[in-house]
């Protein structure tokens, strides 16, 4: 039996508080992010994105655990000391 192993690499780029309309990949006329533009040309560019929670920390916890904030326990915005 021949086993073929295939591996795929993934890069997740998460930009907090950046409007899509301010990026050239989504139509902004000035290219202020040339690295992201080159990466988008070779990768997958998503036209829509949704979040399970409107704050960064609970949204990131959901992203990395696969659980909604009310299931992963990160619903509160707790100040970091």
MONORSUL-V46064 format. One record per backbone hydrogen bond with DSSP energy under -0.5 kcal/mol. NH is the residue of the N-H (numbers start at 1). CO is the residue of the C=O. If there is no record, write none. Layout:
BEGIN
NH|CO ; NH|CO
END
This chain:
BEGIN
3|1 ; 4|2 ; 5|3 ; 6|4 ; 13|11 ; 14|12 ; 15|13 ; 16|14 ; 18|15 ; 22|19 ; 23|20 ; 26|23 ; 27|24 ; 28|23 ; 32|30 ; 37|33 ; 38|34 ; 39|35 ; 40|36 ; 41|37 ; 42|38 ; 42|39 ; 43|39 ; 45|43 ; 46|44 ; 59|55 ; 60|56 ; 61|57 ; 62|58 ; 63|59 ; 64|60 ; 65|61 ; 66|62 ; 71|68 ; 72|68 ; 73|69 ; 74|69 ; 75|73 ; 78|76 ; 79|77
END
